[in-house]
Amino acid sequence: MHFKMNEAIELLERTPQTLEYFLSGLSEGWLHCNEGEGTWNAIEVVEHLIEGEKNNWIPRLEFILQEISNNPFPPFDRFSHLKNMSQTSIDQKLQEFKAIRMQNISKLKSLIEPDLHLELEGSHPAFGTVKVRELLSTWVVHDLTHISQIVRVMAERYRADVGPWEEYLGILKETKH
């Protein structure tokens, strides 16, 4: 096992700043590009991350820590952000994400004692038994997945413009349709 609480927190703390630095002040073209119908642009990814901060990671962790029976924790609607898109600017969304994430990291630190809680189990509505360690690891990899997604989507925007260099650009090979 590779999970270490302090390393997980290192990454979780950096995601908001990484996205803020990368997305803040970009033109609408960069923020609204996607990979086609049914895919997300950078703004939608940030909205999804905000929704996860509100209704996924910490609520599920608290459920596991408080639950005595094997009731599954409530499902998380991964697409709910698409139904209620806020009209705030990308900078406001990034500030909201940063504020909620910092609150959640503080709460995480107060809730978890790594020597006691990482192997506690809860019931996921689709996967069945999951451990706190797995939930926290997934939170970290989820961040990395969406950072990668944003970069991939933005690279795709210039696919037709790179000409013969496409052959040397691994990110475009990964997304070739």
BATORDREN-367169 format. One record per residue: z negated, x, y of N, C-alpha, C in turn; chain; residue in one letter. Coordinates in Angstrom, 1 decimal. Each point is the difference from the previous one (the first is absolute). Layout:
<atoms>
- n.zz / n.xx / n.yy / ca.zz / ca.xx / ca.yy / c.zz / c.xx / c.yy / mol / type
- Z / X / Y / Z / X / Y / Z / X / Y / A / A;
...
</atoms>
This chain:
<atoms>
- n.zz / n.xx / n.yy / ca.zz / ca.xx / ca.yy / c.zz / c.xx / c.yy / mol / type
- 0.0 / 0.8 / -1.2 / 0.0 / -0.8 / 1.2 / 0.0 / 0.9 / 1.2 / A / M;
- 0.8 / -0.4 / 1.0 / 0.1 / 0.7 / 1.3 / -0.7 / -0.6 / 1.2 / A / H;
- -0.5 / -1.3 / -0.2 / -0.5 / -0.7 / 1.1 / -1.3 / 0.6 / 0.6 / A / F;
- 0.0 / 0.3 / 1.3 / -1.2 / 0.4 / 0.7 / -0.1 / -0.8 / 1.2 / A / K;
- -1.2 / -0.6 / 0.2 / -0.2 / -0.9 / 1.1 / 0.3 / 0.7 / 1.4 / A / M;
- -0.5 / 1.2 / 0.2 / 0.3 / 0.6 / 1.3 / 1.5 / 0.3 / 0.2 / A / N;
- 0.7 / 0.3 / -1.0 / 1.5 / 0.2 / 0.1 / 0.7 / -1.3 / 0.3 / A / E;
- -0.5 / -1.1 / -0.6 / 0.6 / -1.3 / 0.2 / -0.2 / -0.4 / 1.5 / A / A;
- -1.2 / 0.2 / 0.5 / -0.3 / -0.3 / 1.4 / 0.8 / 0.9 / 0.9 / A / I;
- 0.2 / 1.2 / -0.3 / 0.8 / 0.9 / 0.9 / 1.4 / -0.6 / 0.2 / A / E;
- 0.6 / -0.5 / -1.0 / 1.3 / -0.6 / 0.1 / 0.0 / -1.4 / 0.7 / A / L;
- -1.0 / -0.8 / -0.4 / -0.1 / -1.3 / 0.6 / -0.2 / 0.1 / 1.5 / A / L;
- -0.8 / 1.0 / 0.5 / -0.2 / 0.2 / 1.4 / 1.2 / 0.4 / 0.7 / A / E;
- 0.9 / 0.7 / -0.6 / 1.2 / 0.5 / 0.7 / 1.2 / -1.0 / 0.0 / A / R;
- 0.0 / -1.0 / -0.8 / 1.2 / -0.9 / 0.0 / 0.2 / -0.6 / 1.4 / A / T;
- -1.0 / -0.6 / 0.6 / 0.3 / -0.6 / 1.3 / 0.5 / 0.9 / 1.0 / A / P;
- -0.5 / 1.2 / 0.1 / 0.4 / 1.0 / 1.0 / 1.4 / 0.5 / -0.4 / A / Q;
- 0.3 / 0.1 / -1.2 / 1.4 / 0.4 / -0.5 / 1.0 / -1.0 / 0.5 / A / T;
- -0.3 / -1.3 / -0.3 / 0.9 / -1.0 / 0.4 / 0.1 / -0.2 / 1.5 / A / L;
- -1.1 / 0.2 / 0.7 / 0.0 / -0.1 / 1.4 / 0.9 / 1.1 / 0.6 / A / E;
- -0.2 / 1.2 / -0.4 / 0.8 / 1.1 / 0.5 / 1.5 / -0.2 / -0.3 / A / Y;
- 0.3 / -0.5 / -1.2 / 1.4 / -0.1 / -0.5 / 0.7 / -1.2 / 0.6 / A / F;
- -0.7 / -1.1 / 0.2 / 0.7 / -1.2 / 0.4 / -0.2 / -0.4 / 1.5 / A / L;
- -1.0 / 0.4 / 0.6 / -0.3 / -0.3 / 1.4 / 1.1 / 0.5 / 0.9 / A / S;
- 0.5 / -0.9 / 0.9 / 1.1 / 0.4 / 0.9 / 1.4 / 0.1 / -0.5 / A / G;
- 0.2 / -0.3 / -1.3 / 1.3 / 0.0 / -0.5 / 0.8 / -1.2 / 0.5 / A / L;
- 1.3 / 0.1 / 0.0 / 0.9 / -1.1 / 0.4 / 0.0 / -1.1 / -1.0 / A / S;
- 0.4 / -1.2 / 0.4 / 0.0 / -1.1 / -0.9 / 0.9 / 0.2 / -1.2 / A / E;
- 1.1 / 0.8 / 0.2 / 0.9 / 0.2 / -1.2 / -0.8 / 0.7 / -1.1 / A / G;
- -0.8 / 0.9 / 0.3 / -0.8 / 0.7 / -1.1 / -1.0 / -0.9 / -0.6 / A / W;
- -0.7 / -0.8 / 0.9 / -1.0 / -0.9 / -0.5 / 0.4 / -1.2 / -0.8 / A / L;
- 1.3 / -0.4 / 0.2 / 0.5 / -1.3 / -0.6 / 1.0 / 0.3 / -1.1 / A / H;
- 0.3 / 1.2 / -0.3 / 1.0 / 0.3 / -1.1 / -0.7 / -0.2 / -1.3 / A / C;
- 0.8 / -0.5 / -1.0 / -0.5 / -0.1 / -1.4 / 1.1 / 0.3 / -0.9 / A / N;
- -0.3 / -0.2 / -1.3 / 1.0 / 0.4 / -1.0 / 0.8 / -1.2 / -0.5 / A / E;
- 0.0 / -1.1 / 0.7 / 0.7 / -1.2 / -0.4 / -0.9 / -1.2 / -0.2 / A / G;
- 0.6 / -1.1 / -0.4 / -0.7 / -1.2 / -0.1 / -1.2 / 0.1 / -1.0 / A / E;
- -1.1 / -0.5 / 0.4 / -1.2 / 0.0 / -0.9 / -0.8 / 1.3 / 0.1 / A / G;
- 0.4 / 0.9 / 0.9 / -0.7 / 1.3 / 0.2 / -0.8 / 0.0 / 1.3 / A / T;
- -0.9 / 0.9 / 0.2 / -0.8 / 0.0 / 1.2 / 0.4 / 1.1 / 0.9 / A / W;
- -0.2 / -0.3 / 1.3 / 0.2 / 1.0 / 1.1 / -1.4 / 0.6 / 0.3 / A / N;
- 0.0 / 1.0 / 0.8 / -1.3 / 0.7 / 0.4 / -1.1 / -0.9 / 0.5 / A / A;
- 0.5 / -1.0 / 0.9 / -1.0 / -0.9 / 0.5 / -0.6 / -0.9 / -1.1 / A / I;
- 0.8 / -0.4 / -0.9 / -0.5 / -0.9 / -1.1 / -0.9 / 0.8 / -0.9 / A / E;
- 0.3 / 1.3 / -0.2 / -0.9 / 0.8 / -0.8 / -1.4 / 0.1 / 0.7 / A / V;
- 0.0 / 0.3 / 1.3 / -1.3 / 0.1 / 0.7 / -0.7 / -1.4 / -0.1 / A / V;
- 0.7 / -1.1 / 0.2 / -0.7 / -1.3 / -0.2 / -0.6 / -0.2 / -1.4 / A / E;
- 0.7 / 0.5 / -1.0 / -0.5 / -0.1 / -1.4 / -1.2 / 0.9 / -0.1 / A / H;
- 0.0 / 1.2 / 0.6 / -1.2 / 0.8 / -0.1 / -1.2 / -0.6 / 0.7 / A / L;
- 0.2 / -0.7 / 1.1 / -1.1 / -0.7 / 0.7 / -0.5 / -1.1 / -0.9 / A / I;
- 0.9 / -0.8 / -0.6 / -0.4 / -1.1 / -0.9 / -0.9 / 0.6 / -1.2 / A / E;
- 0.4 / 1.1 / -0.5 / -0.7 / 0.7 / -1.1 / -1.4 / 0.4 / 0.4 / A / G;
- -0.1 / 0.5 / 1.3 / -1.3 / 0.4 / 0.5 / -0.9 / -1.2 / 0.1 / A / E;
- 0.5 / -1.2 / 0.4 / -0.8 / -1.2 / 0.2 / -0.3 / -0.6 / -1.3 / A / K;
- 0.9 / -0.1 / -1.0 / -0.2 / -0.9 / -1.1 / 0.1 / 0.7 / -1.4 / A / N;
- 0.2 / 1.3 / -0.1 / 0.2 / 0.6 / -1.3 / -1.1 / 1.0 / -0.3 / A / N;
- 0.0 / 1.2 / 0.5 / -0.8 / 1.1 / -0.5 / -1.5 / -0.2 / 0.1 / A / W;
- -0.5 / -0.2 / 1.2 / -1.5 / -0.1 / 0.1 / -0.4 / -1.4 / -0.6 / A / I;
- 0.7 / -1.1 / 0.3 / -0.5 / -1.2 / -0.7 / -0.1 / 0.1 / -1.5 / A / P;
- 1.0 / 0.6 / -0.6 / 0.0 / 0.2 / -1.4 / -1.1 / 0.9 / -0.5 / A / R;
- -0.2 / 1.1 / 0.7 / -1.1 / 0.9 / -0.3 / -1.4 / -0.7 / 0.1 / A / L;
- -0.2 / -0.8 / 1.1 / -1.2 / -0.8 / 0.1 / -0.2 / -1.0 / -1.1 / A / E;
- 1.1 / -0.6 / -0.4 / 0.0 / -1.0 / -1.1 / -0.5 / 0.7 / -1.3 / A / F;
- 0.6 / 1.2 / -0.3 / -0.4 / 0.7 / -1.2 / -1.5 / 0.4 / 0.1 / A / I;
- -0.5 / 0.5 / 1.1 / -1.3 / 0.4 / 0.2 / -1.0 / -1.1 / -0.1 / A / L;
- 0.4 / -1.2 / 0.4 / -0.9 / -1.2 / 0.1 / 0.1 / -0.9 / -1.2 / A / Q;
- 1.1 / 0.1 / -0.7 / 0.3 / -1.0 / -1.1 / -0.8 / 0.4 / -1.3 / A / E;
- -0.7 / -1.0 / -0.5 / -0.8 / 0.2 / -1.2 / 0.8 / -0.5 / -1.2 / A / I;
- 0.8 / -1.0 / 0.1 / 0.8 / -0.5 / -1.1 / 1.4 / 0.7 / 0.0 / A / S;
- 0.8 / -0.3 / -0.9 / 1.3 / 0.6 / 0.0 / 1.1 / -0.8 / 0.7 / A / N;
- -0.4 / -0.8 / 1.0 / 1.0 / -0.8 / 0.7 / 1.0 / 1.0 / 0.7 / A / N;
- 1.3 / -0.3 / -0.1 / 1.0 / 0.9 / 0.7 / -0.2 / -0.2 / 1.5 / A / P;
- 0.2 / 1.2 / 0.7 / 0.0 / -0.1 / 1.5 / 1.2 / -0.8 / 0.5 / A / F;
- -0.1 / -0.5 / 1.2 / 1.1 / -0.9 / 0.5 / 1.3 / 0.8 / 0.0 / A / P;
- 1.1 / -0.7 / -0.3 / 1.3 / 0.7 / 0.1 / 0.4 / 0.4 / 1.5 / A / P;
- 0.8 / 1.0 / 0.1 / 0.4 / 0.4 / 1.4 / 1.5 / -0.3 / 0.1 / A / F;
- 0.4 / -0.7 / 1.0 / 1.3 / -0.4 / 0.2 / 0.7 / 1.2 / 0.8 / A / D;
- 0.8 / 0.8 / -0.7 / 0.7 / 1.1 / 0.5 / 1.0 / -0.3 / 1.1 / A / R;
- 0.4 / -1.3 / 0.1 / 1.0 / -0.4 / 0.9 / -0.5 / -0.9 / 1.1 / A / F;
- -1.3 / -0.2 / 0.1 / -0.5 / -0.9 / 1.0 / 0.3 / 0.5 / 1.4 / A / S;
- 0.2 / 1.2 / 0.3 / 0.3 / 0.5 / 1.3 / 1.4 / -0.4 / 0.5 / A / H;
- 0.8 / -0.4 / -0.9 / 1.4 / -0.4 / 0.3 / 0.0 / -1.5 / 0.5 / A / L;
- -1.1 / -0.7 / -0.3 / -0.1 / -1.4 / 0.4 / -0.6 / -0.2 / 1.4 / A / K;
- -0.8 / 1.0 / 0.4 / -0.7 / -0.1 / 1.3 / 0.2 / 1.2 / 0.8 / A / N;
- 1.2 / 0.5 / 0.2 / 0.2 / 1.2 / 0.7 / -0.5 / -0.2 / 1.5 / A / M;
- -0.8 / 1.0 / 0.4 / -0.6 / -0.1 / 1.4 / 1.1 / 0.5 / 0.9 / A / S;
- -0.1 / -0.4 / 1.2 / 1.0 / 0.4 / 1.1 / -0.5 / 1.1 / 0.8 / A / Q;
- -1.0 / 0.7 / -0.5 / -0.5 / 1.2 / 0.8 / 0.9 / 1.2 / -0.2 / A / T;
- -0.1 / 0.9 / 0.9 / 0.8 / 1.2 / 0.0 / -0.3 / 0.9 / -1.2 / A / S;
- 0.8 / 0.9 / -0.3 / -0.3 / 1.0 / -1.1 / -1.3 / 0.8 / 0.4 / A / I;
- -0.1 / 0.3 / 1.2 / -1.2 / 0.8 / 0.4 / -1.3 / -0.8 / -0.2 / A / D;
- 0.1 / -1.3 / 0.3 / -1.2 / -0.9 / -0.2 / -0.3 / -0.2 / -1.5 / A / Q;
- 1.1 / -0.1 / -0.8 / -0.2 / -0.1 / -1.5 / -0.6 / 1.3 / -0.5 / A / K;
- 0.4 / 1.1 / 0.5 / -0.5 / 1.3 / -0.5 / -1.5 / 0.2 / 0.4 / A / L;
- -0.3 / -0.5 / 1.2 / -1.4 / 0.1 / 0.5 / -0.9 / -0.9 / -0.9 / A / Q;
- 0.5 / -1.2 / -0.3 / -0.7 / -1.0 / -0.9 / -0.2 / 0.7 / -1.3 / A / E;
- 1.0 / 0.5 / -0.6 / -0.1 / 0.7 / -1.3 / -1.0 / 1.1 / 0.0 / A / F;
- 0.0 / 0.8 / 1.1 / -0.9 / 1.1 / 0.1 / -1.5 / -0.5 / 0.1 / A / K;
- -0.2 / -1.0 / 0.8 / -1.3 / -0.5 / 0.2 / -0.6 / -0.6 / -1.3 / A / A;
- 0.8 / -0.8 / -0.7 / -0.4 / -0.6 / -1.3 / -0.3 / 1.1 / -1.0 / A / I;
- 1.0 / 0.9 / -0.1 / -0.2 / 1.1 / -1.0 / -1.3 / 0.8 / 0.2 / A / R;
- -0.3 / 0.3 / 1.3 / -1.2 / 0.8 / 0.3 / -1.2 / -0.8 / -0.4 / A / M;
- 0.0 / -1.3 / 0.3 / -1.1 / -0.9 / -0.5 / -0.2 / 0.0 / -1.5 / A / Q;
- 1.2 / -0.1 / -0.7 / 0.0 / 0.0 / -1.4 / -0.5 / 1.3 / -0.6 / A / N;
- 0.4 / 1.1 / 0.5 / -0.5 / 1.3 / -0.5 / -1.5 / 0.1 / 0.2 / A / I;
- -0.5 / -0.4 / 1.1 / -1.4 / 0.0 / 0.3 / -0.7 / -0.9 / -1.1 / A / S;
- 0.5 / -1.2 / -0.2 / -0.6 / -0.9 / -1.0 / 0.1 / 0.7 / -1.4 / A / K;
- 1.1 / 0.6 / -0.3 / 0.2 / 0.6 / -1.3 / -1.1 / 1.1 / -0.2 / A / L;
- -0.2 / 0.8 / 1.0 / -1.0 / 1.0 / -0.1 / -1.4 / -0.5 / -0.2 / A / K;
- -0.3 / -1.2 / 0.6 / -1.3 / -0.6 / -0.1 / -0.2 / -0.7 / -1.4 / A / S;
- 1.1 / -0.5 / -0.6 / 0.0 / -0.8 / -1.2 / -0.1 / 0.9 / -1.3 / A / L;
- 0.7 / 1.1 / 0.0 / 0.3 / 0.8 / -1.2 / -0.8 / 1.2 / -0.1 / A / I;
- -0.7 / 0.2 / -1.0 / -0.6 / 1.2 / -0.4 / 0.8 / 0.5 / -1.2 / A / E;
- 0.8 / 1.1 / 0.2 / 0.9 / 0.4 / -1.1 / -0.6 / 0.2 / -1.3 / A / P;
- -1.2 / 0.5 / -0.1 / -0.7 / 0.2 / -1.3 / -0.4 / -1.3 / -0.7 / A / D;
- -0.1 / -1.1 / 0.8 / -0.4 / -1.3 / -0.6 / 1.1 / -1.0 / -0.2 / A / L;
- 0.9 / -0.1 / 0.9 / 0.9 / -1.1 / 0.1 / 1.4 / 0.1 / -0.5 / A / H;
- 0.5 / 1.2 / -0.1 / 1.5 / 0.2 / -0.3 / 0.4 / -0.6 / -1.3 / A / L;
- -0.9 / -0.1 / -0.9 / 0.5 / -0.5 / -1.4 / -0.4 / -1.5 / -0.1 / A / E;
- -0.6 / -0.6 / 1.0 / -0.2 / -1.5 / -0.1 / 1.3 / -0.7 / -0.1 / A / L;
- 0.0 / -1.1 / -0.8 / 1.2 / -0.7 / -0.3 / 0.0 / -1.4 / 0.7 / A / E;
- 1.2 / -0.4 / 0.3 / 0.2 / -1.4 / 0.5 / 1.2 / -0.5 / -0.8 / A / G;
- 0.3 / -1.3 / 0.3 / 1.1 / -0.6 / -0.7 / 1.1 / -0.3 / 1.1 / A / S;
- 1.2 / 0.6 / -0.2 / 1.1 / -0.3 / 0.8 / 0.7 / -1.2 / -0.5 / A / H;
- 0.5 / -0.9 / 0.9 / 0.6 / -1.2 / -0.5 / 1.3 / 0.2 / -0.9 / A / P;
- 0.7 / 1.1 / 0.1 / 1.1 / 0.2 / -0.8 / -0.2 / 1.1 / -1.0 / A / A;
- -0.7 / 1.1 / 0.3 / -0.2 / 1.1 / -0.9 / -1.2 / 0.0 / -0.9 / A / F;
- -0.9 / -0.9 / 0.3 / -1.2 / 0.0 / -0.8 / -1.0 / 1.0 / 0.5 / A / G;
- -0.7 / 0.7 / -0.9 / -1.1 / 0.9 / 0.4 / 0.6 / 1.2 / 0.8 / A / T;
- -0.6 / 0.3 / 1.1 / 0.3 / 1.2 / 0.9 / -1.3 / 0.6 / 0.4 / A / V;
- 0.0 / 1.3 / 0.3 / -1.1 / 0.7 / 0.5 / 0.0 / 0.2 / 1.5 / A / K;
- -1.1 / 0.2 / 0.6 / -0.1 / 0.3 / 1.4 / 0.8 / 1.2 / 0.3 / A / V;
- -0.1 / 1.0 / -0.8 / 0.8 / 1.3 / 0.2 / 1.5 / -0.3 / 0.0 / A / R;
- 0.5 / -0.9 / -0.8 / 1.4 / -0.4 / -0.1 / 0.4 / -0.8 / 1.3 / A / E;
- -0.9 / -0.9 / 0.4 / 0.3 / -0.7 / 1.3 / 0.1 / 1.0 / 1.2 / A / L;
- -0.9 / 0.9 / 0.1 / 0.0 / 0.9 / 1.1 / 1.2 / 1.0 / -0.1 / A / L;
- 0.4 / 0.4 / -1.2 / 1.1 / 0.9 / -0.2 / 1.3 / -0.8 / 0.4 / A / S;
- 0.1 / -1.2 / -0.4 / 1.1 / -0.9 / 0.4 / 0.1 / -0.1 / 1.5 / A / T;
- -1.1 / -0.2 / 0.7 / 0.0 / -0.1 / 1.4 / 0.7 / 1.3 / 0.7 / A / W;
- -0.3 / 1.1 / -0.5 / 0.5 / 1.3 / 0.5 / 1.5 / 0.1 / -0.3 / A / V;
- 0.4 / -0.3 / -1.3 / 1.4 / 0.1 / -0.4 / 0.8 / -1.1 / 0.7 / A / V;
- -0.6 / -1.1 / 0.3 / 0.7 / -1.1 / 0.7 / 0.4 / 0.5 / 1.4 / A / H;
- -0.9 / 0.7 / 0.7 / 0.3 / 0.6 / 1.3 / 1.2 / 0.9 / -0.1 / A / D;
- -0.1 / 0.9 / -1.0 / 1.1 / 1.0 / -0.2 / 1.3 / -0.7 / -0.3 / A / L;
- 0.0 / -1.1 / -0.8 / 1.2 / -0.7 / -0.3 / 0.6 / -0.6 / 1.2 / A / T;
- -0.8 / -0.6 / 0.9 / 0.6 / -0.6 / 1.2 / 0.4 / 1.0 / 1.1 / A / H;
- -0.7 / 1.1 / 0.0 / 0.5 / 1.1 / 0.9 / 1.4 / 0.4 / -0.5 / A / I;
- 0.1 / 0.2 / -1.3 / 1.3 / 0.4 / -0.6 / 1.0 / -1.0 / 0.3 / A / S;
- -0.3 / -1.3 / -0.2 / 0.9 / -1.1 / 0.2 / 0.6 / 0.0 / 1.4 / A / Q;
- -0.9 / 0.2 / 1.0 / 0.5 / 0.0 / 1.4 / 0.9 / 1.1 / 0.2 / A / I;
- -0.3 / 1.2 / -0.4 / 0.9 / 1.2 / 0.1 / 1.3 / -0.3 / -0.7 / A / V;
- 0.0 / -0.5 / -1.2 / 1.2 / -0.3 / -0.7 / 0.9 / -1.0 / 0.7 / A / R;
- -0.6 / -1.0 / 0.5 / 0.8 / -1.1 / 0.7 / 0.6 / 0.6 / 1.2 / A / V;
- -0.7 / 0.8 / 0.7 / 0.6 / 0.6 / 1.2 / 1.1 / 1.0 / -0.3 / A / M;
- -0.1 / 0.8 / -1.0 / 1.0 / 0.9 / -0.4 / 1.3 / -0.8 / -0.4 / A / A;
- -0.2 / -1.1 / -0.7 / 1.1 / -0.9 / -0.4 / 0.8 / -0.4 / 1.2 / A / E;
- -0.6 / -0.2 / 1.1 / 0.7 / -0.4 / 1.2 / 1.2 / 0.9 / 0.4 / A / R;
- -0.2 / 1.3 / -0.3 / 1.0 / 1.0 / 0.4 / 0.9 / 0.4 / -1.2 / A / Y;
- -0.1 / -0.6 / -1.1 / 0.7 / 0.4 / -1.2 / 1.5 / 0.2 / 0.3 / A / R;
- 0.6 / -1.0 / 0.6 / 1.5 / 0.1 / 0.2 / 0.3 / 1.1 / 1.1 / A / A;
- -1.0 / 0.4 / 0.8 / 0.3 / 1.0 / 1.1 / -0.2 / 1.4 / -0.4 / A / D;
- -0.6 / 0.3 / -1.2 / -0.2 / 1.4 / -0.3 / 1.2 / 0.7 / -0.7 / A / V;
- 1.0 / -0.9 / -0.3 / 1.2 / 0.6 / -0.6 / -0.2 / 0.7 / -1.3 / A / G;
- 0.6 / 1.2 / -0.1 / -0.1 / 0.7 / -1.3 / -1.3 / 0.6 / -0.3 / A / P;
- -0.9 / 0.1 / 1.0 / -1.4 / 0.5 / -0.2 / -0.8 / -0.9 / -0.9 / A / W;
- 0.4 / -1.3 / -0.2 / -0.7 / -0.9 / -0.9 / -0.4 / 0.7 / -1.3 / A / E;
- 0.9 / 0.8 / -0.5 / -0.2 / 0.7 / -1.3 / -1.3 / 0.8 / 0.0 / A / E;
- -0.4 / 0.5 / 1.2 / -1.1 / 0.9 / 0.1 / -1.3 / -0.7 / 0.4 / A / Y;
- 0.1 / -1.3 / 0.3 / -1.2 / -0.7 / 0.5 / -0.6 / -0.8 / -1.0 / A / L;
- -1.0 / 0.5 / -0.7 / -0.7 / -0.6 / -1.1 / -0.4 / -1.4 / 0.3 / A / G;
- -0.5 / -0.3 / 1.2 / -0.5 / -1.3 / 0.3 / 1.1 / -1.1 / -0.1 / A / I;
- 1.2 / 0.4 / 0.3 / 1.1 / -0.9 / -0.2 / 0.5 / -0.2 / -1.4 / A / L;
- -0.2 / 1.0 / -0.8 / 0.3 / -0.1 / -1.5 / -1.0 / -1.0 / -0.6 / A / K;
- -1.2 / 0.0 / 0.4 / -1.0 / -0.9 / -0.5 / 0.3 / -1.4 / 0.3 / A / E;
- 0.7 / -0.3 / 1.1 / 0.2 / -1.4 / 0.4 / 1.4 / -0.4 / -0.2 / A / T;
- 0.8 / 0.8 / -0.7 / 1.4 / -0.3 / -0.1 / 0.2 / -1.4 / -0.7 / A / K;
- 0.7 / -0.9 / 0.6 / 0.2 / -1.3 / -0.6 / 1.0 / -0.1 / -1.0 / A / H;
</atoms>
